[in-house]
Amino acid sequence: MLDKLWDYLQFPFVRYALIVGVLVALCASLLGVTLVLKRFSFIGDGLSHVAFGAMAVASVVGLTDQIMIVMPVTIISAVLLLRTGQNSKIKGDAAIAMISVGALALGYILMNIFSTSSNISGDVCSTLFGSTSMLTLGLNDVIVCSVISFIVLCLFLFFYNKIFAVTFDEGFARASGTRAGTYNTILAVMIAVVIVMAMKLVGSLMISALIIFPALSAMRLFGSFRSVTVFSVACSVVCALIGMVISILAGTPVGPTIVAVDAAVFLLCCVISVFVRRRS
């Protein structure tokens, strides 16, 4: 098995996938704790569907660089959801559901009507589940992903105290002079960028799992924000590596395999949590 893995690692696209997978898992879990605590954990799913719709529009228009449409549309949607979801007549969860379903339906309709591919089902499946995207990762993807991950990590660490305040009590943070709207915007931009970055590896439907599972696993074992964040990042990175190795050796789709490992670790953390509680 180790020899087989070593042989696969000789291919550049496998090494690129491992690097991108670790960086995506790190960023998604870093922001996931805040989103889960703010009850916006499902935003990853909604924004990934928005990105899918934007990608379909970019394909119809004929853009070779789809990121020119996908990134701005996803960022704008994230800002609108996080900044207005709690104050508007349509609350955050309903707004996410509306945008998610609407964008997914629009994207699929556009891909069917204006498709230039003979395998529309395969294209949609690959986009949603990331089943073959591992083969298309190149050095440019690694460089872009590394730069984005570094920026996200620096922003999170630099604004850590403000993000902490906005996460736990946004009303009190506003009353104490914290510009909660500004930090919500920064958070929205970061999560939108991470989602677009993750789509190529795990697919649209799998992204929210990378945000939710590591944070929930950490919350089963730890009580402080810092401990939960650190464990969430470590857990997510390890699960991503294990999932990709299993995917390489077993020939399973990358995204669903990583999510399955995340789910298994979450169940393990639940069992450990129950056992520790009973012992104490």
Salt bridges, closest charged atoms under 4 A:
ASP45 OD1 - HIS49 NE2 3.74
ASP141 OD2 - LYS200 NZ 3.28
GLU170 OE1 - LYS38 NZ 3.11
GLU170 OE2 - ARG174 NH2 2.84
